[in-house]
C-alpha cells in the first residue's frame, strides 16, 4: 500500500491570534494534498480521471497538537480507506517525523459537472485508488 506525501508550505497568514495554525487552515492543507493526489497523481497523461469534478461530502478532523509557524513545510500524508461505487474516503495525517498534529478523513464524491449530479467511479479511478487502499490508523 502506497501513501501520498505532500509537503505543504506554511504561510505567516496561517496563524491565528494565539500564534498557532488556525483550525480552518488545516482544511486548506488537506485540500491542497487531496487535489495534488487526485489530479496530479491520477493515472496517465491526459487521463480524464477525476478531471470531471468531485465534491466533498464530509470532513472529520481530530486536532491532536497545536502547530506553530516555522519556515519549513509540514507533511500531509494521505491514503485511501474506502472505495465505494460512487465515493471514496481519504485519510490524512498532518505531521512531522516525530509528531502528529492532525488526523482527518474526507469523503469525496466524483461529480459530473455538466449533468450537475454525482457519478460512479470509473474502473481506471478504482485501479488508481486501490494502490493507496489501507486500514485506518488506530485512534489517538
N, CA, C and O atoms as CSV, one atom per row, in Angstrom:
chain,resi,resn,atom,element,x,y,z
A,1,UNK,N,N,0.838,-1.172,0.000
A,1,UNK,CA,C,0.000,0.000,0.000
A,1,UNK,C,C,0.884,1.236,0.000
A,1,UNK,O,O,1.784,1.379,0.828
A,2,UNK,N,N,0.614,2.107,-0.927
A,2,UNK,CA,C,1.364,3.358,-1.031
A,2,UNK,C,C,0.655,4.452,-0.244
A,2,UNK,O,O,-0.552,4.393,-0.013
A,3,UNK,N,N,1.427,5.443,0.160
A,3,UNK,CA,C,0.867,6.642,0.777
A,3,UNK,C,C,1.333,7.843,-0.032
A,3,UNK,O,O,2.464,7.885,-0.516
A,4,UNK,N,N,0.466,8.791,-0.165
A,4,UNK,CA,C,0.805,10.021,-0.871
A,4,UNK,C,C,1.399,10.992,0.145
A,4,UNK,O,O,0.807,11.227,1.199
A,5,UNK,N,N,2.556,11.553,-0.165
A,5,UNK,CA,C,3.229,12.503,0.711
A,5,UNK,C,C,3.219,13.869,0.034
A,5,UNK,O,O,3.684,14.012,-1.097
A,6,UNK,N,N,2.695,14.855,0.720
A,6,UNK,CA,C,2.629,16.217,0.197
A,6,UNK,C,C,3.317,17.147,1.183
A,6,UNK,O,O,3.008,17.137,2.374
A,7,UNK,N,N,4.230,17.934,0.694
A,7,UNK,CA,C,4.945,18.901,1.525
A,7,UNK,C,C,4.222,20.239,1.411
A,7,UNK,O,O,4.236,20.876,0.357
A,8,UNK,N,N,3.596,20.655,2.498
A,8,UNK,CA,C,2.754,21.843,2.486
A,8,UNK,C,C,3.489,23.033,3.092
A,8,UNK,O,O,3.854,23.002,4.267
A,9,UNK,N,N,3.709,24.082,2.300
A,9,UNK,CA,C,4.380,25.263,2.851
A,9,UNK,C,C,3.476,25.961,3.863
A,9,UNK,O,O,2.256,26.007,3.706
A,10,UNK,N,N,4.096,26.493,4.886
A,10,UNK,CA,C,3.343,27.259,5.879
A,10,UNK,C,C,3.491,28.737,5.557
A,10,UNK,O,O,4.566,29.197,5.171
A,11,UNK,N,N,2.404,29.472,5.721
A,11,UNK,CA,C,2.394,30.902,5.461
A,11,UNK,C,C,2.154,31.650,6.776
A,11,UNK,O,O,1.463,31.145,7.661
A,12,UNK,N,N,2.712,32.824,6.899
A,12,UNK,CA,C,2.511,33.612,8.116
A,12,UNK,C,C,1.016,33.842,8.351
A,12,UNK,O,O,0.567,33.877,9.497
A,13,UNK,N,N,0.254,33.999,7.282
A,13,UNK,CA,C,-1.186,34.250,7.401
A,13,UNK,C,C,-1.965,33.037,7.903
A,13,UNK,O,O,-3.158,33.149,8.184
A,14,UNK,N,N,-1.310,31.876,8.019
A,14,UNK,CA,C,-1.968,30.666,8.544
A,14,UNK,C,C,-2.189,30.739,10.054
A,14,UNK,O,O,-2.974,29.972,10.612
A,15,UNK,N,N,-1.493,31.666,10.708
A,15,UNK,CA,C,-1.564,31.754,12.166
A,15,UNK,C,C,-2.799,32.527,12.617
A,15,UNK,O,O,-3.285,33.418,11.921
A,16,UNK,N,N,-3.291,32.165,13.795
A,16,UNK,CA,C,-4.378,32.928,14.392
A,16,UNK,C,C,-3.830,33.817,15.504
A,16,UNK,O,O,-2.616,33.907,15.687
A,17,UNK,N,N,-4.700,34.458,16.230
A,17,UNK,CA,C,-4.282,35.394,17.278
A,17,UNK,C,C,-3.514,34.712,18.404
A,17,UNK,O,O,-2.821,35.381,19.171
A,18,UNK,N,N,-3.627,33.399,18.514
A,18,UNK,CA,C,-2.947,32.664,19.576
A,18,UNK,C,C,-1.584,32.116,19.143
A,18,UNK,O,O,-0.902,31.445,19.918
A,19,UNK,N,N,-1.191,32.411,17.889
A,19,UNK,CA,C,0.140,32.034,17.420
A,19,UNK,C,C,0.270,30.627,16.887
A,19,UNK,O,O,1.387,30.141,16.712
A,20,UNK,N,N,-0.842,29.954,16.621
A,20,UNK,CA,C,-0.751,28.624,16.016
A,20,UNK,C,C,-1.640,28.566,14.775
A,20,UNK,O,O,-2.455,29.459,14.542
A,21,UNK,N,N,-1.476,27.516,13.989
A,21,UNK,CA,C,-2.255,27.367,12.760
A,21,UNK,C,C,-3.734,27.300,13.126
A,21,UNK,O,O,-4.145,26.512,13.979
A,22,UNK,N,N,-4.517,28.135,12.471
A,22,UNK,CA,C,-5.951,28.184,12.711
A,22,UNK,C,C,-6.612,26.895,12.238
A,22,UNK,O,O,-6.178,26.295,11.255
A,23,UNK,N,N,-7.655,26.473,12.935
A,23,UNK,CA,C,-8.316,25.217,12.590
A,23,UNK,C,C,-8.825,25.194,11.147
A,23,UNK,O,O,-8.788,24.144,10.505
A,24,UNK,N,N,-9.290,26.309,10.635
A,24,UNK,CA,C,-9.793,26.360,9.267
A,24,UNK,C,C,-8.662,26.165,8.258
A,24,UNK,O,O,-8.876,25.602,7.185
A,25,UNK,N,N,-7.475,26.624,8.595
A,25,UNK,CA,C,-6.325,26.492,7.698
A,25,UNK,C,C,-5.977,25.022,7.485
A,25,UNK,O,O,-5.528,24.642,6.403
A,26,UNK,N,N,-6.180,24.196,8.505
A,26,UNK,CA,C,-5.913,22.762,8.329
A,26,UNK,C,C,-6.755,22.187,7.195
A,26,UNK,O,O,-6.293,21.299,6.479
A,27,UNK,N,N,-7.975,22.674,7.017
A,27,UNK,CA,C,-8.801,22.223,5.884
A,27,UNK,C,C,-8.141,22.586,4.557
A,27,UNK,O,O,-8.204,21.815,3.599
A,28,UNK,N,N,-7.508,23.758,4.499
A,28,UNK,CA,C,-6.798,24.152,3.278
A,28,UNK,C,C,-5.622,23.207,3.016
A,28,UNK,O,O,-5.396,22.797,1.878
A,29,UNK,N,N,-4.872,22.860,4.072
A,29,UNK,CA,C,-3.764,21.917,3.911
A,29,UNK,C,C,-4.275,20.582,3.362
A,29,UNK,O,O,-3.674,20.005,2.455
A,30,UNK,N,N,-5.393,20.095,3.922
A,30,UNK,CA,C,-5.967,18.830,3.449
A,30,UNK,C,C,-6.405,18.948,1.992
A,30,UNK,O,O,-6.202,18.026,1.202
A,31,UNK,N,N,-7.004,20.080,1.641
A,31,UNK,CA,C,-7.448,20.298,0.268
A,31,UNK,C,C,-6.261,20.291,-0.697
A,31,UNK,O,O,-6.319,19.657,-1.751
A,32,UNK,N,N,-5.191,20.993,-0.338
A,32,UNK,CA,C,-4.009,21.031,-1.207
A,32,UNK,C,C,-3.463,19.621,-1.433
A,32,UNK,O,O,-3.119,19.265,-2.560
A,33,UNK,N,N,-3.382,18.826,-0.381
A,33,UNK,CA,C,-2.868,17.459,-0.502
A,33,UNK,C,C,-3.818,16.599,-1.334
A,33,UNK,O,O,-3.373,15.811,-2.168
A,34,UNK,N,N,-5.125,16.750,-1.111
A,34,UNK,CA,C,-6.125,15.953,-1.839
A,34,UNK,C,C,-6.109,16.282,-3.328
A,34,UNK,O,O,-6.152,15.380,-4.164
A,35,UNK,N,N,-6.049,17.564,-3.659
A,35,UNK,CA,C,-6.007,17.967,-5.066
A,35,UNK,C,C,-4.731,17.450,-5.724
A,35,UNK,O,O,-4.772,16.955,-6.850
A,36,UNK,N,N,-3.605,17.560,-5.032
A,36,UNK,CA,C,-2.349,17.031,-5.561
A,36,UNK,C,C,-2.466,15.532,-5.817
A,36,UNK,O,O,-2.028,15.041,-6.858
A,37,UNK,N,N,-3.050,14.814,-4.882
A,37,UNK,CA,C,-3.217,13.367,-5.003
A,37,UNK,C,C,-4.151,13.003,-6.152
A,37,UNK,O,O,-3.789,12.194,-7.007
A,38,UNK,N,N,-5.338,13.584,-6.185
A,38,UNK,CA,C,-6.358,13.162,-7.146
A,38,UNK,C,C,-6.113,13.658,-8.562
A,38,UNK,O,O,-6.495,12.986,-9.521
A,39,UNK,N,N,-5.490,14.810,-8.713
A,39,UNK,CA,C,-5.347,15.367,-10.058
A,39,UNK,C,C,-3.941,15.211,-10.618
A,39,UNK,O,O,-3.780,14.848,-11.783
A,40,UNK,N,N,-2.930,15.475,-9.819
A,40,UNK,CA,C,-1.568,15.343,-10.328
A,40,UNK,C,C,-1.165,13.880,-10.440
A,40,UNK,O,O,-0.458,13.499,-11.374
A,41,UNK,N,N,-1.608,13.061,-9.499
A,41,UNK,CA,C,-1.199,11.665,-9.495
A,41,UNK,C,C,-2.208,10.741,-10.157
A,41,UNK,O,O,-1.994,9.530,-10.196
A,42,UNK,N,N,-3.291,11.276,-10.672
A,42,UNK,CA,C,-4.279,10.429,-11.355
A,42,UNK,C,C,-3.607,9.713,-12.520
A,42,UNK,O,O,-2.663,10.238,-13.111
A,43,UNK,N,N,-4.083,8.531,-12.850
A,43,UNK,CA,C,-3.391,7.699,-13.835
A,43,UNK,C,C,-3.320,8.312,-15.226
A,43,UNK,O,O,-4.304,8.840,-15.745
A,44,UNK,N,N,-2.142,8.230,-15.811
A,44,UNK,CA,C,-1.948,8.530,-17.219
A,44,UNK,C,C,-1.966,9.995,-17.612
A,44,UNK,O,O,-2.767,10.779,-17.104
A,45,UNK,N,N,-1.082,10.349,-18.514
A,45,UNK,CA,C,-1.081,11.683,-19.101
A,45,UNK,C,C,-2.375,11.868,-19.883
A,45,UNK,O,O,-2.747,11.013,-20.688
A,46,UNK,N,N,-3.044,12.958,-19.652
A,46,UNK,CA,C,-4.275,13.241,-20.371
A,46,UNK,C,C,-5.453,12.387,-19.933
A,46,UNK,O,O,-6.497,12.405,-20.585
A,47,UNK,N,N,-5.312,11.648,-18.855
A,47,UNK,CA,C,-6.396,10.806,-18.369
A,47,UNK,C,C,-7.562,11.680,-17.914
A,47,UNK,O,O,-7.348,12.720,-17.290
A,48,UNK,N,N,-8.789,11.271,-18.219
A,48,UNK,CA,C,-9.939,12.042,-17.749
A,48,UNK,C,C,-10.288,11.772,-16.279
A,48,UNK,O,O,-11.205,12.391,-15.739
A,49,UNK,N,N,-9.572,10.867,-15.641
A,49,UNK,CA,C,-9.894,10.503,-14.268
A,49,UNK,C,C,-9.882,11.714,-13.351
A,49,UNK,O,O,-8.935,12.500,-13.345
A,50,UNK,N,N,-10.929,11.846,-12.594
A,50,UNK,CA,C,-11.130,12.903,-11.605
A,50,UNK,C,C,-11.187,14.302,-12.212
A,50,UNK,O,O,-11.455,15.264,-11.492
A,51,UNK,N,N,-10.945,14.440,-13.504
A,51,UNK,CA,C,-10.936,15.760,-14.122
A,51,UNK,C,C,-12.348,16.326,-14.268
A,51,UNK,O,O,-12.516,17.541,-14.374
A,52,UNK,N,N,-13.353,15.468,-14.275
A,52,UNK,CA,C,-14.732,15.926,-14.446
A,52,UNK,C,C,-15.296,16.627,-13.234
A,52,UNK,O,O,-16.341,17.273,-13.315
A,53,UNK,N,N,-14.611,16.506,-12.109
A,53,UNK,CA,C,-15.052,17.182,-10.907
A,53,UNK,C,C,-15.298,16.216,-9.761
A,53,UNK,O,O,-15.491,15.016,-9.961
A,54,UNK,N,N,-15.287,16.757,-8.582
A,54,UNK,CA,C,-15.613,15.994,-7.382
A,54,UNK,C,C,-16.086,16.982,-6.331
A,54,UNK,O,O,-15.771,18.170,-6.389
A,55,UNK,N,N,-16.841,16.478,-5.377
A,55,UNK,CA,C,-17.308,17.312,-4.281
A,55,UNK,C,C,-16.986,16.618,-2.966
A,55,UNK,O,O,-16.894,15.392,-2.899
A,56,UNK,N,N,-16.817,17.412,-1.937
A,56,UNK,CA,C,-16.584,16.881,-0.602
A,56,UNK,C,C,-17.943,16.671,0.053
A,56,UNK,O,O,-18.760,17.590,0.123
A,57,UNK,N,N,-18.173,15.459,0.527
A,57,UNK,CA,C,-19.426,15.138,1.213
A,57,UNK,C,C,-19.279,15.236,2.727
A,57,UNK,O,O,-20.252,15.481,3.440
A,58,UNK,N,N,-18.042,15.042,3.215
A,58,UNK,CA,C,-17.841,15.044,4.667
A,58,UNK,C,C,-16.368,15.230,4.992
A,58,UNK,O,O,-15.495,14.693,4.310
A,59,UNK,N,N,-16.102,16.007,6.053
A,59,UNK,CA,C,-14.770,16.118,6.652
A,59,UNK,C,C,-14.885,15.693,8.106
A,59,UNK,O,O,-15.876,15.990,8.773
A,60,UNK,N,N,-13.884,15.009,8.583
A,60,UNK,CA,C,-13.784,14.701,10.007
A,60,UNK,C,C,-12.355,14.986,10.419
A,60,UNK,O,O,-11.419,14.476,9.803
A,61,UNK,N,N,-12.170,15.805,11.464
A,61,UNK,CA,C,-10.827,16.229,11.859
A,61,UNK,C,C,-10.654,16.071,13.363
A,61,UNK,O,O,-11.495,16.502,14.152
A,62,UNK,N,N,-9.547,15.446,13.740
A,62,UNK,CA,C,-9.126,15.380,15.138
A,62,UNK,C,C,-7.858,16.218,15.260
A,62,UNK,O,O,-6.841,15.915,14.636
A,63,UNK,N,N,-7.928,17.266,16.065
A,63,UNK,CA,C,-6.784,18.128,16.311
A,63,UNK,C,C,-6.007,17.527,17.476
A,63,UNK,O,O,-6.489,17.502,18.609
A,64,UNK,N,N,-4.804,17.044,17.188
A,64,UNK,CA,C,-4.008,16.325,18.185
A,64,UNK,C,C,-3.092,17.270,18.948
A,64,UNK,O,O,-3.009,17.198,20.174
A,65,UNK,N,N,-2.402,18.158,18.233
A,65,UNK,CA,C,-1.452,19.110,18.842
A,65,UNK,C,C,-1.502,20.428,18.080
A,65,UNK,O,O,-1.788,20.448,16.883
A,66,UNK,N,N,-1.223,21.531,18.774
A,66,UNK,CA,C,-1.124,22.801,18.053
A,66,UNK,C,C,0.114,22.803,17.145
A,66,UNK,O,O,1.140,22.207,17.472
A,67,UNK,N,N,-0.003,23.464,16.034
A,67,UNK,CA,C,1.111,23.627,15.100
A,67,UNK,C,C,1.421,25.111,15.030
A,67,UNK,O,O,0.549,25.918,14.707
A,68,UNK,N,N,2.659,25.471,15.332
A,68,UNK,CA,C,3.066,26.874,15.304
A,68,UNK,C,C,3.863,27.163,14.038
A,68,UNK,O,O,4.383,26.251,13.396
A,69,UNK,N,N,3.950,28.430,13.693
A,69,UNK,CA,C,4.652,28.823,12.476
A,69,UNK,C,C,6.124,28.457,12.551
A,69,UNK,O,O,6.764,28.571,13.597
A,70,UNK,N,N,6.639,28.016,11.421
A,70,UNK,CA,C,8.069,27.799,11.239
A,70,UNK,C,C,8.347,27.950,9.758
A,70,UNK,O,O,7.413,28.045,8.962
A,71,UNK,N,N,9.608,27.976,9.374
A,71,UNK,CA,C,9.967,28.232,7.980
A,71,UNK,C,C,10.041,26.974,7.137
A,71,UNK,O,O,10.202,27.072,5.920
A,72,UNK,N,N,9.932,25.811,7.727
A,72,UNK,CA,C,9.945,24.585,6.929
A,72,UNK,C,C,8.510,24.072,6.744
A,72,UNK,O,O,7.651,24.326,7.588
A,73,UNK,N,N,8.251,23.367,5.667
A,73,UNK,CA,C,6.893,22.872,5.407
A,73,UNK,C,C,6.484,21.790,6.413
A,73,UNK,O,O,7.314,21.219,7.121
A,74,UNK,N,N,5.203,21.540,6.446
A,74,UNK,CA,C,4.656,20.435,7.223
A,74,UNK,C,C,4.254,19.345,6.220
A,74,UNK,O,O,3.903,19.651,5.080
A,75,UNK,N,N,4.303,18.094,6.637
A,75,UNK,CA,C,3.970,16.981,5.758
A,75,UNK,C,C,2.509,16.585,5.935
A,75,UNK,O,O,2.011,16.463,7.054
A,76,UNK,N,N,1.834,16.387,4.804
A,76,UNK,CA,C,0.488,15.836,4.820
A,76,UNK,C,C,0.585,14.472,4.139
A,76,UNK,O,O,0.852,14.374,2.941
A,77,UNK,N,N,0.365,13.437,4.920
A,77,UNK,CA,C,0.411,12.065,4.411
A,77,UNK,C,C,-1.021,11.601,4.222
A,77,UNK,O,O,-1.844,11.764,5.123
A,78,UNK,N,N,-1.335,11.025,3.067
A,78,UNK,CA,C,-2.711,10.600,2.812
A,78,UNK,C,C,-2.760,9.232,2.150
A,78,UNK,O,O,-1.820,8.804,1.479
A,79,UNK,N,N,-3.877,8.568,2.358
A,79,UNK,CA,C,-4.132,7.246,1.801
A,79,UNK,C,C,-5.634,7.048,1.721
A,79,UNK,O,O,-6.394,7.849,2.264
A,80,UNK,N,N,-6.067,6.007,1.060
A,80,UNK,CA,C,-7.484,5.726,0.864
A,80,UNK,C,C,-7.914,4.652,1.864
A,80,UNK,O,O,-7.228,3.644,2.035
A,81,UNK,N,N,-9.052,4.876,2.522
A,81,UNK,CA,C,-9.551,3.873,3.481
A,81,UNK,C,C,-10.819,3.184,2.995
A,81,UNK,O,O,-11.210,2.148,3.533
A,82,UNK,N,N,-11.469,3.761,1.968
A,82,UNK,CA,C,-12.690,3.134,1.451
A,82,UNK,C,C,-12.886,3.537,0.002
A,82,UNK,O,O,-12.725,4.702,-0.362
A,83,UNK,N,N,-13.233,2.564,-0.814
A,83,UNK,CA,C,-13.586,2.805,-2.206
A,83,UNK,C,C,-14.985,2.243,-2.407
A,83,UNK,O,O,-15.193,1.034,-2.310
A,84,UNK,N,N,-15.944,3.118,-2.688
A,84,UNK,CA,C,-17.313,2.688,-2.939
A,84,UNK,C,C,-17.629,2.799,-4.416
A,84,UNK,O,O,-16.750,3.097,-5.224
A,85,UNK,N,N,-18.871,2.562,-4.768
A,85,UNK,CA,C,-19.280,2.674,-6.166
A,85,UNK,C,C,-19.244,4.122,-6.635
A,85,UNK,O,O,-18.889,4.404,-7.779
A,86,UNK,N,N,-19.617,5.045,-5.735
A,86,UNK,CA,C,-19.702,6.449,-6.124
A,86,UNK,C,C,-19.096,7.375,-5.070
A,86,UNK,O,O,-19.491,8.535,-4.956
A,87,UNK,N,N,-18.143,6.863,-4.307
A,87,UNK,CA,C,-17.455,7.709,-3.329
A,87,UNK,C,C,-16.160,7.040,-2.902
A,87,UNK,O,O,-15.942,5.853,-3.144
A,88,UNK,N,N,-15.308,7.824,-2.264
A,88,UNK,CA,C,-14.085,7.297,-1.688
A,88,UNK,C,C,-13.805,8.076,-0.423
A,88,UNK,O,O,-14.244,9.216,-0.270
A,89,UNK,N,N,-13.071,7.453,0.484
A,89,UNK,CA,C,-12.676,8.125,1.715
A,89,UNK,C,C,-11.166,8.197,1.758
A,89,UNK,O,O,-10.475,7.189,1.606
A,90,UNK,N,N,-10.664,9.402,1.967
A,90,UNK,CA,C,-9.228,9.640,2.084
A,90,UNK,C,C,-8.923,9.956,3.540
A,90,UNK,O,O,-9.595,10.790,4.147
A,91,UNK,N,N,-7.920,9.299,4.105
A,91,UNK,CA,C,-7.454,9.589,5.463
A,91,UNK,C,C,-6.155,10.372,5.362
A,91,UNK,O,O,-5.416,10.250,4.385
A,92,UNK,N,N,-5.886,11.180,6.386
A,92,UNK,CA,C,-4.695,12.020,6.385
A,92,UNK,C,C,-4.083,12.083,7.780
A,92,UNK,O,O,-4.749,11.873,8.793
A,93,UNK,N,N,-2.795,12.380,7.788
A,93,UNK,CA,C,-2.107,12.851,8.982
A,93,UNK,C,C,-1.287,14.064,8.568
A,93,UNK,O,O,-0.537,14.014,7.593
A,94,UNK,N,N,-1.432,15.140,9.304
A,94,UNK,CA,C,-0.578,16.303,9.136
A,94,UNK,C,C,0.459,16.167,10.224
A,94,UNK,O,O,0.126,16.133,11.409
A,95,UNK,N,N,1.749,16.086,9.815
A,95,UNK,CA,C,2.745,15.627,10.772
A,95,UNK,C,C,4.149,16.080,10.451
A,95,UNK,O,O,4.433,16.604,9.374
A,96,UNK,N,N,5.003,15.864,11.403
A,96,UNK,CA,C,6.450,15.900,11.268
A,96,UNK,C,C,6.914,14.474,11.548
A,96,UNK,O,O,6.105,13.644,11.963
A,97,UNK,N,N,8.182,14.169,11.335
A,97,UNK,CA,C,8.629,12.793,11.586
A,97,UNK,C,C,8.368,12.295,13.011
A,97,UNK,O,O,8.163,11.100,13.224
A,98,UNK,N,N,8.376,13.208,13.982
A,98,UNK,CA,C,8.263,12.775,15.378
A,98,UNK,C,C,6.930,13.086,16.043
A,98,UNK,O,O,6.732,12.721,17.201
A,99,UNK,N,N,5.998,13.756,15.339
A,99,UNK,CA,C,4.700,14.005,15.962
A,99,UNK,C,C,3.613,14.282,14.934
A,99,UNK,O,O,3.874,14.750,13.826
A,100,UNK,N,N,2.387,13.978,15.343
A,100,UNK,CA,C,1.203,14.198,14.518
A,100,UNK,C,C,0.445,15.386,15.085
A,100,UNK,O,O,0.245,15.481,16.296
A,101,UNK,N,N,0.020,16.302,14.203
A,101,UNK,CA,C,-0.752,17.463,14.616
A,101,UNK,C,C,-2.249,17.253,14.393
A,101,UNK,O,O,-3.076,17.669,15.204
A,102,UNK,N,N,-2.582,16.597,13.275
A,102,UNK,CA,C,-3.979,16.399,12.899
A,102,UNK,C,C,-4.146,15.025,12.270
A,102,UNK,O,O,-3.290,14.571,11.510
A,103,UNK,N,N,-5.253,14.367,12.591
A,103,UNK,CA,C,-5.716,13.176,11.878
A,103,UNK,C,C,-7.069,13.539,11.297
A,103,UNK,O,O,-7.902,14.132,11.983
A,104,UNK,N,N,-7.293,13.190,10.050
A,104,UNK,CA,C,-8.535,13.615,9.402
A,104,UNK,C,C,-8.958,12.613,8.340
A,104,UNK,O,O,-8.188,11.741,7.938
A,105,UNK,N,N,-10.190,12.757,7.900
A,105,UNK,CA,C,-10.670,11.987,6.756
A,105,UNK,C,C,-11.675,12.829,5.981
A,105,UNK,O,O,-12.334,13.711,6.531
A,106,UNK,N,N,-11.772,12.533,4.698
A,106,UNK,CA,C,-12.686,13.238,3.813
A,106,UNK,C,C,-13.394,12.217,2.932
A,106,UNK,O,O,-12.757,11.343,2.344
A,107,UNK,N,N,-14.717,12.334,2.845
A,107,UNK,CA,C,-15.483,11.541,1.879
A,107,UNK,C,C,-15.624,12.402,0.632
A,107,UNK,O,O,-16.143,13.517,0.684
A,108,UNK,N,N,-15.153,11.864,-0.488
A,108,UNK,CA,C,-15.172,12.578,-1.765
A,108,UNK,C,C,-16.128,11.849,-2.713
A,108,UNK,O,O,-16.112,10.621,-2.796
A,109,UNK,N,N,-16.944,12.602,-3.411
A,109,UNK,CA,C,-17.890,12.046,-4.373
A,109,UNK,C,C,-17.530,12.567,-5.758
A,109,UNK,O,O,-17.533,13.778,-5.977
A,110,UNK,N,N,-17.218,11.664,-6.708
A,110,UNK,CA,C,-16.995,12.124,-8.083
A,110,UNK,C,C,-18.267,12.799,-8.593
A,110,UNK,O,O,-19.378,12.364,-8.290
A,111,UNK,N,N,-18.093,13.851,-9.360
A,111,UNK,CA,C,-19.246,14.657,-9.749
A,111,UNK,C,C,-19.162,14.990,-11.223
A,111,UNK,O,O,-18.108,15.377,-11.727
A,112,UNK,N,N,-20.274,14.839,-11.906
A,112,UNK,CA,C,-20.382,15.212,-13.310
A,112,UNK,C,C,-20.869,16.656,-13.344
A,112,UNK,O,O,-22.049,16.929,-13.125
A,113,UNK,N,N,-19.947,17.576,-13.622
A,113,UNK,CA,C,-20.284,18.994,-13.579
A,113,UNK,C,C,-21.315,19.377,-14.633
A,113,UNK,O,O,-22.188,20.204,-14.372
A,114,UNK,N,N,-21.223,18.784,-15.817
A,114,UNK,CA,C,-22.158,19.113,-16.893
A,114,UNK,C,C,-23.578,18.668,-16.545
A,114,UNK,O,O,-24.540,19.396,-16.789
A,115,UNK,N,N,-23.702,17.473,-15.976
A,115,UNK,CA,C,-25.020,16.945,-15.622
A,115,UNK,C,C,-25.489,17.419,-14.243
A,115,UNK,O,O,-26.649,17.228,-13.879
A,116,UNK,N,N,-24.575,18.043,-13.473
A,116,UNK,CA,C,-24.865,18.529,-12.128
A,116,UNK,C,C,-25.382,17.426,-11.208
A,116,UNK,O,O,-26.405,17.574,-10.540
A,117,UNK,N,N,-24.633,16.298,-11.193
A,117,UNK,CA,C,-25.025,15.188,-10.318
A,117,UNK,C,C,-23.812,14.301,-10.034
A,117,UNK,O,O,-22.837,14.305,-10.786
A,118,UNK,N,N,-23.884,13.545,-8.945
A,118,UNK,CA,C,-22.804,12.591,-8.650
A,118,UNK,C,C,-22.699,11.547,-9.741
A,118,UNK,O,O,-23.650,11.301,-10.482
A,119,UNK,N,N,-21.527,10.937,-9.829
A,119,UNK,CA,C,-21.327,9.860,-10.807
A,119,UNK,C,C,-20.573,8.725,-10.128
A,119,UNK,O,O,-20.053,8.886,-9.024
A,120,UNK,N,N,-20.520,7.595,-10.786
A,120,UNK,CA,C,-19.778,6.444,-10.261
A,120,UNK,C,C,-18.296,6.592,-10.569
A,120,UNK,O,O,-17.907,7.255,-11.531
A,121,UNK,N,N,-17.475,5.961,-9.733
A,121,UNK,CA,C,-16.034,5.900,-10.015
A,121,UNK,C,C,-15.811,5.043,-11.241
A,121,UNK,O,O,-16.473,4.019,-11.414
A,122,UNK,N,N,-14.888,5.448,-12.094
A,122,UNK,CA,C,-14.567,4.661,-13.283
A,122,UNK,C,C,-13.638,3.505,-12.884
A,122,UNK,O,O,-13.005,3.562,-11.830
A,123,UNK,N,N,-13.552,2.465,-13.712
A,123,UNK,CA,C,-12.604,1.382,-13.424
A,123,UNK,C,C,-11.166,1.890,-13.304
A,123,UNK,O,O,-10.411,1.401,-12.464
A,124,UNK,N,N,-10.778,2.863,-14.132
A,124,UNK,CA,C,-9.434,3.439,-14.069
A,124,UNK,C,C,-9.195,4.126,-12.726
A,124,UNK,O,O,-8.134,3.967,-12.123
A,125,UNK,N,N,-10.177,4.883,-12.263
A,125,UNK,CA,C,-10.056,5.556,-10.970
A,125,UNK,C,C,-9.941,4.538,-9.838
A,125,UNK,O,O,-9.128,4.705,-8.929
A,126,UNK,N,N,-10.752,3.488,-9.893
A,126,UNK,CA,C,-10.696,2.457,-8.850
A,126,UNK,C,C,-9.326,1.773,-8.821
A,126,UNK,O,O,-8.787,1.512,-7.746
A,127,UNK,N,N,-8.768,1.486,-9.993
A,127,UNK,CA,C,-7.431,0.870,-10.042
A,127,UNK,C,C,-6.382,1.772,-9.405
A,127,UNK,O,O,-5.544,1.309,-8.631
A,128,UNK,N,N,-6.430,3.051,-9.731
A,128,UNK,CA,C,-5.501,4.016,-9.157
A,128,UNK,C,C,-5.653,4.077,-7.637
A,128,UNK,O,O,-4.657,4.020,-6.915
A,129,UNK,N,N,-6.875,4.191,-7.151
A,129,UNK,CA,C,-7.136,4.296,-5.719
A,129,UNK,C,C,-6.738,3.041,-4.962
A,129,UNK,O,O,-6.303,3.120,-3.813
A,130,UNK,N,N,-6.881,1.893,-5.589
A,130,UNK,CA,C,-6.566,0.615,-4.943
A,130,UNK,C,C,-5.112,0.565,-4.462
A,130,UNK,O,O,-4.816,-0.071,-3.450
A,131,UNK,N,N,-4.211,1.228,-5.178
A,131,UNK,CA,C,-2.794,1.261,-4.779
A,131,UNK,C,C,-2.589,1.945,-3.434
A,131,UNK,O,O,-1.593,1.695,-2.755
A,132,UNK,N,N,-3.524,2.804,-3.045
A,132,UNK,CA,C,-3.403,3.588,-1.812
A,132,UNK,C,C,-4.362,3.113,-0.721
A,132,UNK,O,O,-4.489,3.763,0.316
A,133,UNK,N,N,-5.033,1.991,-0.946
A,133,UNK,CA,C,-6.032,1.487,-0.009
A,133,UNK,C,C,-5.369,0.817,1.194
A,133,UNK,O,O,-4.500,-0.042,1.046
A,134,UNK,N,N,-5.800,1.228,2.385
A,134,UNK,CA,C,-5.266,0.667,3.619
A,134,UNK,C,C,-6.298,0.784,4.722
A,134,UNK,O,O,-7.314,1.464,4.579
A,135,UNK,N,N,-6.022,0.115,5.812
A,135,UNK,CA,C,-6.841,0.262,7.007
A,135,UNK,C,C,-6.566,1.633,7.620
A,135,UNK,O,O,-5.470,2.175,7.480
A,136,UNK,N,N,-7.565,2.185,8.297
A,136,UNK,CA,C,-7.338,3.453,9.009
A,136,UNK,C,C,-6.413,3.216,10.184
A,136,UNK,O,O,-6.420,2.131,10.766
A,137,UNK,N,N,-5.600,4.229,10.552
A,137,UNK,CA,C,-4.722,4.068,11.700
A,137,UNK,C,C,-5.519,4.008,12.997
A,137,UNK,O,O,-6.669,4.445,13.049
A,138,UNK,N,N,-4.904,3.468,14.036
A,138,UNK,CA,C,-5.543,3.420,15.350
A,138,UNK,C,C,-5.785,4.825,15.857
A,138,UNK,O,O,-5.011,5.738,15.568
A,139,UNK,N,N,-6.850,5.001,16.608
A,139,UNK,CA,C,-7.173,6.318,17.165
A,139,UNK,C,C,-6.155,6.734,18.200
A,139,UNK,O,O,-5.462,5.907,18.793
A,140,UNK,N,N,-6.082,8.037,18.403
A,140,UNK,CA,C,-5.133,8.595,19.379
A,140,UNK,C,C,-5.577,8.259,20.777
A,140,UNK,O,O,-4.914,8.637,21.743
